[in-house]
Amino acid sequence: IVTAFMNDPDVLILDEPTSALDIENERNIFELIQNIAQKLNIYVIVASHSPLAKYYANNIYEIKDHKIKHVKKQINNKKPHNKAICLILAVS
């Protein structure tokens, strides 16, 4: 993850960045992603099945029946930065 940020991207797409981690390390990774994204002022798109991910996202989208639906905007209590941290959930 840190290596990806070091390449100075405008947009970073992360696929399941917390898979196979315990809940404490999931929180640490999501906080790291959020903090670095805010400092670098970049867009981050996260595809995740983690229930914790929604607390770090500014926008949440679901993919269901081959359609993308905007579900919620900023459910966390933190002030959003200029760029969005989006969460994409695949729903069966």
C-alpha positions in Angstrom: 0.0 0.0 0.0 2.7 2.4 1.0 4.6 1.7 -2.3 1.5 2.5 -4.3 1.2 5.9 -2.5 4.9 6.6 -3.2 4.3 6.6 -6.9 2.4 9.9 -6.5 -0.9 8.7 -8.1 -3.9 10.9 -8.7 -6.2 7.9 -8.1 -5.4 4.7 -6.2 -7.5 1.6 -6.6 -7.2 -1.0 -3.8 -8.8 -4.4 -4.1 -9.4 -6.0 -0.7 -6.5 -4.2 1.1 -7.4 -5.8 4.4 -8.3 -9.4 3.4 -7.1 -12.0 5.9 -6.3 -9.4 8.6 -7.7 -9.4 12.1 -10.0 -6.6 13.1 -7.3 -4.5 14.8 -5.0 -4.6 11.8 -8.0 -3.9 9.5 -8.6 -0.7 11.4 -4.9 0.2 11.2 -4.8 -0.2 7.4 -8.0 1.8 6.8 -6.7 4.6 9.0 -3.4 4.5 7.2 -5.1 4.7 3.8 -7.4 7.5 5.0 -4.6 9.6 6.5 -2.2 9.2 3.6 -5.0 10.0 1.1 -5.8 13.1 2.9 -2.2 14.3 3.2 -1.5 13.6 -0.5 -5.0 14.8 -1.5 -5.7 11.9 -3.8 -8.7 9.8 -4.7 -8.8 6.3 -3.3 -11.2 3.6 -4.4 -11.4 0.6 -2.2 -13.2 -2.7 -3.1 -13.8 -4.5 0.1 -16.1 -6.9 1.9 -15.0 -5.7 5.3 -17.8 -4.3 7.5 -15.3 -1.7 8.9 -14.6 -0.2 5.5 -17.8 1.8 5.5 -16.6 3.9 8.5 -13.6 5.2 6.5 -15.4 6.0 3.2 -16.8 9.3 2.0 -19.0 7.5 -0.5 -20.3 4.0 -0.7 -21.3 2.2 -3.9 -22.8 -1.3 -4.3 -22.5 -3.5 -7.3 -25.6 -5.7 -7.6 -27.0 -7.4 -10.7 -24.4 -5.8 -12.9 -25.4 -2.3 -11.8 -23.6 0.3 -9.6 -25.7 2.1 -7.1 -24.7 5.0 -4.9 -25.7 3.9 -1.4 -24.4 6.5 1.1 -22.3 9.7 1.3 -20.0 10.2 4.2 -21.2 8.1 7.1 -18.0 8.7 9.1 -17.8 11.5 11.6 -14.6 12.9 10.2 -14.5 16.0 8.0 -14.0 14.8 4.5 -11.0 16.1 2.5 -11.2 17.4 -1.0 -10.8 14.1 -2.7 -13.1 11.1 -2.0 -12.4 7.8 -0.4 -14.9 5.5 -2.1 -15.9 2.1 -1.0 -17.3 -0.4 -3.6 -19.2 -3.4 -2.2 -20.0 -6.4 -4.4 -23.4 -7.7 -3.3 -24.8 -11.0 -4.5 
